Structure formats: C-alpha cells, structure tokens
Amino acid sequence: MLIATVCTVGLIVILRQLSRHTFPWLAGPLVGVAAGLCHGLNAVYLKLTVEDLYHGGAAAMLSDWPVYALAVTAVSGMLLVQIAFASGRCRPPSPP
C-alpha cells in the first residue's frame, strides 16, 4: 500500500507541476487527471476506513491511519478539481 501511495502521489505532483508550465489548454486536462488519481486513492482509503469501522468500531477507525489519509485525499481531490475547472477551456485554439 505504501509503494502504491508514494507512486500515485508522485504522479499527482508531477502532473500538477507540469500543468503549471504547459499550454493553457493542456493545463486543465493534466490537473483533471491528477484529481482523478487523487479520487482513486480516496476510494482505496475509504474502503480501508470502512473495514476498520466494521471490524473494530469507531475507536479502531480513529486510531488507524487510513481515516486521516482519506481526509487528506478528499480535500486534495476537491481542490484539484476546482483548479482544473479554473484552468480554462480544454481544447486548443482553432487555427485562423
């Protein structure tokens, strides 16, 4: 789980930084892909959090790390989606 998280977070950071230094019409899709990856991590952490809740109750859920990773990925994903929407249109300008 740790290796998958590190690789995914690394890809999210790379896509976000790449979107800041590319064409404006390409920035939105790049950040959108980063947001999708973040929401994918969110789904994994949600599953782990619900498993903790089911097997150990609220105390076990709050004492394990997935619930906090879930909060971070949920907020990060929502912020990235808003950044993607604010990046502008998603198609290149048409030739004259």
JOLINPE-V715041 format. One record per backbone hydrogen bond with DSSP energy under -0.5 kcal/mol. CO is the residue of the C=O (numbers start at 0). NH is the residue of the N-H. E is the energy in kcal/mol with one decimal. If there is no record, write none. Layout:
BEGIN
co=<CO:CO>
nh=<NH:NH>
e=<E:E>
END
This chain:
BEGIN
co=<0:1:2:3:4:5:6:7:8:9:10:11:12:13:14:15:16:17:18:22:22:23:25:26:27:28:29:30:31:32:33:34:35:36:37:38:39:40:41:42:43:44:45:46:47:48:49:50:51:51:52:55:56:57:58:60:63:64:64:65:66:67:68:69:70:71:72:73:74:75:76:77:78:79:80:81:82:83:84>
nh=<4:5:6:7:8:9:10:11:12:13:14:15:16:17:18:19:20:20:21:25:26:27:29:30:31:32:33:34:35:36:37:38:39:40:41:42:43:44:45:46:47:48:49:50:51:52:53:54:55:56:56:59:60:61:62:63:66:67:68:69:70:71:72:73:74:75:76:77:78:79:80:81:82:83:84:85:86:86:87>
e=<-2.3:-2.7:-2.5:-2.3:-2.8:-2.3:-2.1:-2.4:-2.5:-2.4:-2.6:-2.3:-2.6:-2.7:-2.1:-1.0:-0.6:-1.1:-0.7:-1.2:-1.1:-0.8:-1.7:-2.4:-2.4:-2.3:-1.9:-2.5:-2.2:-2.3:-2.0:-2.4:-1.8:-2.1:-2.0:-1.9:-1.7:-2.6:-2.2:-1.9:-2.1:-2.4:-2.5:-2.1:-2.0:-2.3:-2.7:-2.5:-2.4:-0.6:-1.4:-0.6:-2.0:-2.6:-1.1:-1.0:-0.5:-0.8:-2.0:-2.5:-1.5:-2.0:-2.6:-2.2:-2.1:-2.6:-2.5:-2.0:-2.4:-2.5:-2.2:-2.0:-2.2:-2.4:-2.4:-2.0:-0.7:-0.7:-0.9>
END
